Amino acid sequence: MSEQEKELRILRDQIDSIDRQIHELLNRRASCAQNVAEVKQKYQGEVSAVFYRPEREAQVLRAVMERNEGPLADKEVARLFREVMSVCLALEEPMRVAFLGPEGTFTQQAAMKHFGHSARNLPMQSLKDVFREVQAGGAHYGVVPIENSTEGVVSHTLDLFKQFDLNICGEVEVPVHLHLLLNRGDTLDGISKIYSHQQSLAQSRGWLDARYPDIEKVAVSSNAEAAKLVAKEGAGCAAIAGDMAADLYDLDMAVKNIEDQADNTTRFLIIGNQDVGPSNDDKTSILISVPDTPGALYQVLEPFHRYDLSLTRVETRSAAKNSLFYIDFEGHFSDTVVNKALQELTQSSMELKILGSYPRAVL
């Protein structure tokens, strides 16, 4: 045995020993998770027991990143722990998560990023179906897009928050990388039609105008649907979609990262039926409606300034004779100053709906 082989043997033996310790600790953690489920069922009852606590998960992941000393990056370690928690939570109760289908969309990617790979993903045909499935109890949670850094807010999601009585339980941000997908063996010169979601077409407009200005662009319900159509129709078609869709439908990523802005990101909201406790780094979202009169915006925003509450998003829409404001701001509704500000808004506004307080996105 050479000197190199001797040194490698020592290191590999160390790795094997560490792996055994990790394995033992993982099983111990899983046993603790099962004990947690038993305690919850004992005191809360099997029907009403809440197994998933978004605030607790956020605190654990933040602690993981804070104590990390490398060489693994903070977020990589946090992703590993996310999967560990996902597996352990599935021992308590398999999580059912509704998302806008079909499979392979960025919304599914967001669901997997937030809940891990042990959750059961349920594809829905529309955003309204996602809300309906969660409210009816068919899914524990839903994942819906709320805004894109390039194209702005998703208005349809805001409309659904007015129709359904659901809470925002969390948020997750997903970098959006768009690729031009072809059937394997097809060439870039043979493209006669390009499918994609309307937002993805808009997010890659500059690239498309420069390279395929005269090619027909067809907007479909999702990027995954675009990839599915290309796989079905064969030669001459292309899709603009992400990695998951390319893998799912076995398409070639002929040109990668064609989005016009490299930092293109979509923010998704987690919707559910529960209130979420404070995690010490939270956001609150509200819908507020006031008469469409001069000074309406000032009337809404003044309490936030007075109580020193930082706004992270303000979206204004007109509805009949009213102005509708969707507002995200830092803090939890249980905080004293947040509570005071919301009470003042309730007294002075026509209508205020608290959509939820939830942990700021960790990953």
C-alpha positions as CSV (number, residue, x, y, z in Angstrom):
1,M,0.0,0.0,0.0
2,S,1.4,3.4,-1.0
3,E,1.7,6.3,1.4
4,Q,-1.1,8.1,-0.4
5,E,-3.4,5.1,0.0
6,K,-2.5,4.8,3.7
7,E,-3.4,8.5,4.3
8,L,-6.6,8.1,2.3
9,R,-7.6,5.0,4.3
10,I,-7.2,6.9,7.6
11,L,-9.4,9.7,6.3
12,R,-12.0,7.3,4.9
13,D,-12.2,5.4,8.2
14,Q,-12.8,8.8,9.9
15,I,-15.6,9.6,7.4
16,D,-17.2,6.2,8.0
17,S,-17.1,6.8,11.7
18,I,-18.7,10.2,11.4
19,D,-21.4,8.8,9.1
20,R,-22.3,6.3,11.7
21,Q,-22.6,9.0,14.3
22,I,-24.7,11.2,12.0
23,H,-27.0,8.2,11.2
24,E,-27.5,7.5,14.9
25,L,-28.3,11.2,15.7
26,L,-30.7,11.4,12.8
27,N,-32.7,8.4,14.1
28,R,-32.6,9.9,17.6
29,R,-34.0,13.2,16.2
30,A,-36.7,11.3,14.4
31,S,-37.7,9.5,17.6
32,C,-38.0,12.9,19.4
33,A,-40.2,14.1,16.5
34,Q,-42.5,11.1,17.1
35,N,-42.6,11.9,20.8
36,V,-43.5,15.5,20.0
37,A,-46.5,14.2,17.9
38,E,-47.6,12.0,20.8
39,V,-47.5,14.9,23.3
40,K,-49.5,17.1,20.9
41,Q,-52.1,14.5,20.3
42,K,-52.4,13.8,24.1
43,Y,-53.1,17.5,25.0
44,Q,-54.6,18.9,21.8
45,G,-56.5,15.9,20.5
46,E,-55.8,14.0,17.2
47,V,-58.2,16.2,15.2
48,S,-57.0,19.6,16.4
49,A,-53.3,18.9,16.8
50,V,-51.0,21.2,14.9
51,F,-47.8,19.5,13.8
52,Y,-46.2,22.1,11.6
53,R,-45.0,25.3,13.3
54,P,-43.6,27.8,10.8
55,E,-42.2,30.1,13.5
56,R,-40.4,27.2,15.2
57,E,-38.9,26.0,11.9
58,A,-37.7,29.5,11.0
59,Q,-36.0,29.8,14.4
60,V,-34.2,26.4,14.0
61,L,-32.9,27.4,10.5
62,R,-31.7,30.8,11.7
63,A,-29.9,29.1,14.6
64,V,-28.3,26.6,12.2
65,M,-26.9,29.5,10.0
66,E,-25.8,31.5,13.0
67,R,-23.7,28.7,14.6
68,N,-22.3,27.4,11.3
69,E,-18.5,27.6,11.2
70,G,-17.9,26.2,7.7
71,P,-16.5,25.0,5.4
72,L,-20.1,24.4,4.2
73,A,-22.0,27.7,3.4
74,D,-24.7,28.8,5.8
75,K,-27.6,28.3,3.4
76,E,-26.3,24.9,2.2
77,V,-26.3,23.7,5.8
78,A,-29.8,25.2,6.4
79,R,-31.1,23.3,3.3
80,L,-29.8,20.1,4.8
81,F,-31.6,20.8,8.0
82,R,-34.7,21.7,6.1
83,E,-34.8,18.2,4.6
84,V,-34.1,16.6,8.0
85,M,-37.1,18.5,9.4
86,S,-39.2,17.6,6.4
87,V,-38.5,13.8,6.9
88,C,-39.1,14.0,10.7
89,L,-42.3,16.0,10.2
90,A,-43.6,13.3,7.8
91,L,-43.3,10.8,10.7
92,E,-45.7,13.0,12.6
93,E,-48.1,13.6,9.7
94,P,-47.4,13.7,6.0
95,M,-47.8,17.3,4.8
96,R,-50.1,17.9,1.9
97,V,-49.2,21.1,-0.1
98,A,-51.3,22.4,-3.0
99,F,-49.6,24.4,-5.7
100,L,-50.4,25.8,-9.2
101,G,-49.8,22.9,-11.5
102,P,-48.8,21.1,-13.6
103,E,-45.7,19.5,-12.1
104,G,-42.5,21.3,-12.9
105,T,-43.6,24.9,-12.2
106,F,-41.6,27.4,-10.2
107,T,-44.5,27.2,-7.7
108,Q,-43.7,23.5,-7.1
109,Q,-40.0,24.5,-6.8
110,A,-41.0,27.0,-4.1
111,A,-43.1,24.4,-2.3
112,M,-40.2,21.9,-2.3
113,K,-37.8,24.6,-1.1
114,H,-40.1,25.6,1.8
115,F,-41.4,22.2,2.9
116,G,-38.7,19.8,1.7
117,H,-39.0,16.7,-0.4
118,S,-41.0,14.7,2.1
119,A,-44.1,16.8,1.7
120,R,-46.8,15.6,-0.7
121,N,-47.2,18.1,-3.5
122,L,-50.7,18.4,-5.0
123,P,-50.9,20.1,-8.4
124,M,-54.0,22.3,-8.9
125,Q,-55.4,23.7,-12.2
126,S,-55.7,27.3,-11.0
127,L,-54.8,29.6,-8.2
128,K,-58.4,29.6,-7.1
129,D,-58.2,25.8,-6.8
130,V,-55.2,26.2,-4.5
131,F,-57.1,28.5,-2.2
132,R,-60.2,26.3,-2.3
133,E,-58.3,23.1,-1.6
134,V,-56.6,24.6,1.5
135,Q,-59.8,26.2,2.8
136,A,-61.7,22.9,2.4
137,G,-59.0,20.9,4.3
138,G,-57.8,18.9,1.3
139,A,-54.4,20.4,1.7
140,H,-52.7,21.6,4.9
141,Y,-51.1,24.5,3.0
142,G,-50.9,26.1,-0.4
143,V,-48.2,27.9,-2.2
144,V,-49.1,30.9,-4.4
145,P,-47.0,33.6,-6.2
146,I,-47.4,37.1,-5.0
147,E,-44.8,39.2,-6.7
148,N,-41.9,39.1,-9.2
149,S,-38.9,41.4,-9.0
150,T,-39.3,42.2,-12.8
151,E,-43.1,42.1,-13.4
152,G,-44.4,43.2,-10.0
153,V,-47.4,41.9,-8.0
154,V,-49.6,39.0,-9.0
155,S,-53.0,40.7,-9.0
156,H,-55.0,37.5,-9.2
157,T,-53.5,36.3,-5.9
158,L,-54.6,39.6,-4.2
159,D,-58.2,39.1,-5.5
160,L,-58.3,35.6,-4.0
161,F,-57.3,36.9,-0.6
162,K,-60.4,39.0,-0.6
163,Q,-62.6,35.9,-1.5
164,F,-61.2,33.3,0.9
165,D,-60.7,33.4,4.6
166,L,-57.1,32.0,4.8
167,N,-53.9,33.2,6.5
168,I,-50.5,33.8,5.2
169,C,-48.2,31.4,7.2
170,G,-44.9,32.0,5.5
171,E,-43.0,33.2,2.5
172,V,-40.3,31.8,0.2
173,E,-38.2,33.5,-2.5
174,V,-37.1,31.6,-5.6
175,P,-34.5,32.9,-8.1
176,V,-36.0,32.6,-11.5
177,H,-33.7,31.2,-14.2
178,L,-35.3,30.7,-17.6
179,H,-34.0,28.4,-20.3
180,L,-35.0,27.9,-23.9
181,L,-36.0,24.2,-24.1
182,L,-36.1,22.0,-27.2
183,N,-36.7,18.4,-27.9
184,R,-33.5,16.5,-28.0
185,G,-32.0,16.6,-31.5
186,D,-33.8,19.8,-32.5
187,T,-31.8,22.8,-33.5
188,L,-32.2,26.5,-32.7
189,D,-32.6,27.3,-36.4
190,G,-35.7,25.1,-36.7
191,I,-37.9,27.0,-34.1
192,S,-41.2,28.2,-35.5
193,K,-43.2,28.7,-32.2
194,I,-42.2,29.4,-28.6
195,Y,-44.5,28.5,-25.7
196,S,-44.3,30.0,-22.2
197,H,-46.3,31.7,-19.4
198,Q,-47.0,35.3,-20.1
199,Q,-44.8,36.5,-17.3
200,S,-41.8,34.4,-18.5
201,L,-42.3,35.8,-22.0
202,A,-42.2,39.3,-20.5
203,Q,-39.2,38.5,-18.3
204,S,-37.2,37.3,-21.4
205,R,-38.6,39.9,-23.8
206,G,-35.2,41.5,-24.5
207,W,-33.5,38.2,-25.4
208,L,-36.5,37.1,-27.5
209,D,-36.6,40.4,-29.4
210,A,-32.9,40.2,-30.2
211,R,-32.9,36.6,-31.4
212,Y,-36.4,35.6,-32.4
213,P,-38.3,38.8,-33.2
214,D,-40.5,37.2,-35.9
215,I,-41.2,33.9,-34.2
216,E,-44.7,33.3,-32.8
217,K,-44.9,33.5,-29.0
218,V,-47.8,31.6,-27.4
219,A,-48.8,32.3,-23.8
220,V,-50.0,29.3,-21.9
221,S,-51.1,28.6,-18.3
222,S,-47.6,27.8,-16.9
223,N,-44.0,27.2,-17.9
224,A,-44.5,23.5,-17.2
225,E,-47.5,23.4,-19.5
226,A,-45.2,25.0,-22.2
227,A,-42.6,22.2,-21.7
228,K,-45.3,19.6,-21.8
229,L,-46.7,21.0,-25.2
230,V,-43.2,21.0,-26.7
231,A,-42.6,17.4,-25.7
232,K,-45.9,16.4,-27.2
233,E,-45.8,18.4,-30.4
234,G,-42.2,17.6,-31.4
235,A,-40.0,19.4,-33.9
236,G,-40.3,23.1,-34.5
237,C,-41.5,24.1,-31.0
238,A,-39.6,25.5,-28.1
239,A,-40.5,26.4,-24.5
240,I,-39.2,28.9,-22.0
241,A,-39.2,27.3,-18.6
242,G,-37.0,26.3,-15.7
243,D,-34.8,23.3,-14.6
244,M,-37.6,21.2,-13.1
245,A,-39.7,21.4,-16.3
246,A,-36.7,20.4,-18.5
247,D,-36.0,17.4,-16.3
248,L,-39.6,16.3,-16.0
249,Y,-40.3,16.4,-19.8
250,D,-36.8,15.3,-20.8
251,L,-36.0,18.4,-22.9
252,D,-32.7,19.9,-23.8
253,M,-31.7,23.2,-22.3
254,A,-30.5,24.7,-25.6
255,V,-29.9,28.1,-24.2
256,K,-29.6,28.7,-20.4
257,N,-30.5,31.8,-18.3
258,I,-32.2,33.9,-21.0
259,E,-34.0,36.1,-18.4
260,D,-33.3,39.8,-19.0
261,Q,-32.4,40.4,-15.3
262,A,-29.9,38.1,-13.7
263,D,-31.4,38.7,-10.2
264,N,-34.9,37.9,-11.3
265,T,-36.8,36.5,-8.2
266,T,-40.3,35.5,-7.5
267,R,-41.8,35.7,-4.0
268,F,-44.3,33.1,-3.0
269,L,-46.7,33.0,0.0
270,I,-47.6,30.0,2.1
271,I,-51.3,30.0,2.9
272,G,-53.1,28.0,5.5
273,N,-55.8,27.9,8.2
274,Q,-53.6,28.7,11.3
275,D,-52.3,31.7,13.0
276,V,-48.5,31.8,13.3
277,G,-46.7,32.8,16.5
278,P,-43.8,35.3,16.5
279,S,-40.4,34.1,15.4
280,N,-38.6,37.4,16.3
281,D,-38.1,38.3,12.6
282,D,-41.5,38.6,11.1
283,K,-43.6,40.3,8.5
284,T,-47.3,41.2,8.5
285,S,-49.6,41.5,5.4
286,I,-52.9,43.4,5.3
287,L,-55.6,44.4,2.9
288,I,-57.1,47.8,3.6
289,S,-59.9,49.6,1.8
290,V,-60.7,53.3,2.2
291,P,-62.9,55.7,0.2
292,D,-61.2,57.0,-2.9
293,T,-60.7,60.5,-1.7
294,P,-57.8,63.0,-1.7
295,G,-55.3,62.1,1.1
296,A,-56.4,58.4,1.3
297,L,-52.8,57.1,0.9
298,Y,-51.6,59.5,3.6
299,Q,-54.4,58.4,5.9
300,V,-53.3,54.8,5.5
301,L,-49.5,55.3,5.8
302,E,-49.4,57.9,8.6
303,P,-49.8,55.4,11.5
304,F,-46.9,53.3,10.1
305,H,-44.6,56.3,10.2
306,R,-45.7,57.4,13.6
307,Y,-45.1,53.9,15.1
308,D,-41.8,53.5,13.2
309,L,-43.0,50.4,11.3
310,S,-41.0,49.7,8.1
311,L,-43.0,49.0,5.0
312,T,-41.6,46.3,2.6
313,R,-44.4,46.4,0.0
314,V,-47.3,48.8,-0.8
315,E,-49.6,48.0,-3.7
316,T,-52.5,50.3,-4.7
317,R,-55.6,49.3,-6.7
318,S,-58.9,51.0,-7.4
319,A,-62.1,49.2,-6.7
320,A,-65.4,51.0,-7.5
321,K,-65.3,54.1,-5.3
322,N,-62.7,52.8,-3.0
323,S,-58.9,52.5,-3.0
324,L,-57.5,49.1,-2.0
325,F,-54.1,48.8,-0.5
326,Y,-52.0,45.6,-0.1
327,I,-49.3,46.3,2.5
328,D,-46.4,44.2,3.8
329,F,-44.5,45.6,6.8
330,E,-42.0,44.4,9.4
331,G,-43.3,43.1,12.7
332,H,-45.9,40.6,14.1
333,F,-49.5,41.5,14.9
334,S,-48.9,40.5,18.5
335,D,-46.3,43.2,18.9
336,T,-47.6,46.2,20.9
337,V,-46.8,48.9,18.4
338,V,-48.2,46.8,15.5
339,N,-51.4,46.2,17.4
340,K,-51.8,49.9,18.1
341,A,-51.3,50.8,14.5
342,L,-53.8,48.2,13.3
343,Q,-56.4,49.4,15.8
344,E,-56.1,53.0,14.5
345,L,-56.4,51.8,10.9
346,T,-59.5,49.8,11.8
347,Q,-61.1,52.8,13.4
348,S,-60.4,55.1,10.5
349,S,-60.7,52.8,7.5
350,M,-63.7,51.4,5.7
351,E,-62.3,47.8,5.9
352,L,-59.2,46.2,7.1
353,K,-58.3,42.5,6.7
354,I,-55.2,41.1,8.4
355,L,-53.9,38.4,6.1
356,G,-51.4,37.1,8.6
357,S,-48.1,37.5,10.4
358,Y,-45.3,35.1,9.5
359,P,-41.6,34.5,9.6
360,R,-39.4,36.4,7.1
361,A,-38.0,34.1,4.4
362,V,-35.0,32.3,5.7
363,L,-33.7,30.7,2.5
